[in-house]
């Protein structure tokens, strides 16, 4: 078991390193961020001063090594626009994104599992068809459509705050997070419903379920206690990975709802070609994803010994 | 020039539809008339009658995250909005170039305008109680021009003696600025400038208190202490908002009426849409409008007096490489200009929200605007053909035409290309490139043809159009084979024009100066067609005039926060 964990951790570190190198190269391939900054040419000496400040005058491999060294110490440099520490910007954005991701996941699971179980238990019934149709539709609708429709029609009504709103309007975080979380949850919930239905149907055919029924257990106990538990395993994997993705920030949803998370930070940075922020957010997203999927892998190995043997 | 972050790409969507519907090749019968004024475009609105001020109220609006609000680096109109609320410079300006007093009560140049004396109002203080004396201005100017500050906008001070030494790091004080008398600021210039006082209204020339420290002082960057009609209520909450409250110790002018101004940060790429949405859902009291929604916004708000439409100090034009073939003669450039049907594009692509230009100096300069000075700005395909023939611009001639992508310029530039091909039979090599590449291409000594360009003025003077865009000095290349580092990348050079500008810079009388500017414009645009004016800049806003009075647009296209009052 120890060796398995070690192997997974080493893999994770390698993936993170490779990802940082790629994003670093990609960002700087775009070109000199100080070449010009509007319709007015930036005076050459000012551009040079900026380059020196950001170490852009050094060779690229050296820039990368300097960057990695600083990153390990939690220093992501300062951004091009306002010269603020990027670590601070991330620090402010991460809790918002984590909240959004957790609420979205809870909504996912609630809707997805319930819909999936109903569809499986009442197979080929009206409810099954309804779940399948809605799930297929939900997977097909682009997330920005859902977001824009919610902003235009639901925001500003009842418990849902207006978008945009004056920043001094105080809104409790759980109200602010509701609509974006719901937007994010719809597609995942649809996937989970499909996943849950499939795995539930498989489990329901298993011998031990027949045995449980033969013992005279109530249908409720058979489904709730015996069948659901085992059919949740693929859902747990999916949720783990999905959480990793969500922690990395939801660019479209956060931007539509003007929600100050990691995704919003990234979209703003891209618009302004603010390379240090782009690199830092992407690295954070990669780390969040790799760490969570590694944890899921390891947990999975605990749950199902066959994985380890493979 | 100040930067505008507004993504205009949304124009593209409706533009496509509009071109299909209206047919871009439609002929316009609107005559340009004797005055040169055209009937195309949304009319300007008049300011509503002033309302007596009374304290109270919170004015709310959205802006995209500024680069800086600290004077040393405040640059785009968003940053200037906050900065001008927090700081008052030596003088204030009106959109048409009229100057009125700020901290200075009196200002006068010497006979040849190379030295200026500003007399400060007594007992001026920053909101922390520090005195606003001549030393505070010297401090601010040195902070802006210091090499270590790496300010993007230090060029506002480039006429001050000792600026070059500050920029290269060889000096730590601006030798041209004398602050020995706390009530008098003396400024020595390295070249004559009889309009230097206009520059002192720019944010980078604001005074700063000693607590400002160096330009990298994060505390001050985020919560500047100034001498303006408002002060910060807590530090700038990045990506969230900025709250200002009235500065009750303000004495450089009338105190503000509003209790507070709440400025919410909107998304970088969809900020204008957010402002508009926020106005419609009652969250904001002032908003810009996405171009595709202008007609709709006007219809819904004009009758309620909530619609503001103003010509401002800006121009959209085609930069022309005037030193290389095929557009190296005035006739060739005039042929191109007369072959462009500006009215059709204004109506077809811009739905009337843009006004065809008939001059280079914008109409917002009421005392220098010369309607119709651009004689070749009228659509006349027959004359264009004659001019083209005489200039050797024969059918089939290749002409480069580049624009920058991502700015919503695709549709109207395509229409221009089509008109040049239809009316002159030219072979237009038309391409869209990223903005940075466009700039580099324009700078090259072998650049040829046409480039999309726009300009908004830093200071309300015609000189800020003529000098940086058309003077020989502003080419920024030592020899014709060098890259052009200045803003005159078309490399127009005419000694007579330069002479008139130099004369204007040394002329104290405003009327005479404007007259010289007019003559210069007549030569560069009317005779030489050094660049091709297309559309005058016009801005549109929505304002909550039901709740607030005195809501107008200032020179920087921002609301007049210090005058706004609750009704």
Boltz contact constraints between the chains, C-beta under 6 A:
constraints:
  - contact:
      token1: [A, 35]
      token2: [B, 436]
      max_distance: 6.0
  - contact:
      token1: [A, 36]
      token2: [B, 436]
      max_distance: 6.0
  - contact:
      token1: [A, 36]
      token2: [B, 439]
      max_distance: 6.0
  - contact:
      token1: [A, 38]
      token2: [B, 3]
      max_distance: 6.0
  - contact:
      token1: [A, 39]
      token2: [B, 1]
      max_distance: 6.0
  - contact:
      token1: [A, 40]
      token2: [B, 1]
      max_distance: 6.0
  - contact:
      token1: [A, 41]
      token2: [B, 485]
      max_distance: 6.0
  - contact:
      token1: [A, 45]
      token2: [B, 167]
      max_distance: 6.0
  - contact:
      token1: [A, 46]
      token2: [B, 150]
      max_distance: 6.0
  - contact:
      token1: [A, 49]
      token2: [B, 150]
      max_distance: 6.0
  - contact:
      token1: [A, 50]
      token2: [B, 150]
      max_distance: 6.0
  - contact:
      token1: [A, 81]
      token2: [B, 67]
      max_distance: 6.0
  - contact:
      token1: [A, 156]
      token2: [B, 281]
      max_distance: 6.0
  - contact:
      token1: [A, 162]
      token2: [B, 281]
      max_distance: 6.0
  - contact:
      token1: [A, 162]
      token2: [B, 283]
      max_distance: 6.0
  - contact:
      token1: [A, 164]
      token2: [B, 274]
      max_distance: 6.0
  - contact:
      token1: [A, 164]
      token2: [B, 278]
      max_distance: 6.0
  - contact:
      token1: [A, 165]
      token2: [B, 283]
      max_distance: 6.0
  - contact:
      token1: [A, 166]
      token2: [B, 60]
      max_distance: 6.0
  - contact:
      token1: [A, 166]
      token2: [B, 262]
      max_distance: 6.0
  - contact:
      token1: [A, 166]
      token2: [B, 264]
      max_distance: 6.0
  - contact:
      token1: [A, 166]
      token2: [B, 283]
      max_distance: 6.0
  - contact:
      token1: [A, 167]
      token2: [B, 240]
      max_distance: 6.0
  - contact:
      token1: [A, 167]
      token2: [B, 241]
      max_distance: 6.0
  - contact:
      token1: [A, 167]
      token2: [B, 264]
      max_distance: 6.0
  - contact:
      token1: [A, 168]
      token2: [B, 262]
      max_distance: 6.0
  - contact:
      token1: [A, 255]
      token2: [B, 267]
      max_distance: 6.0
  - contact:
      token1: [A, 258]
      token2: [B, 267]
      max_distance: 6.0
  - contact:
      token1: [A, 260]
      token2: [B, 239]
      max_distance: 6.0
  - contact:
      token1: [A, 268]
      token2: [B, 268]
      max_distance: 6.0
  - contact:
      token1: [A, 271]
      token2: [B, 268]
      max_distance: 6.0
  - contact:
      token1: [A, 271]
      token2: [B, 269]
      max_distance: 6.0
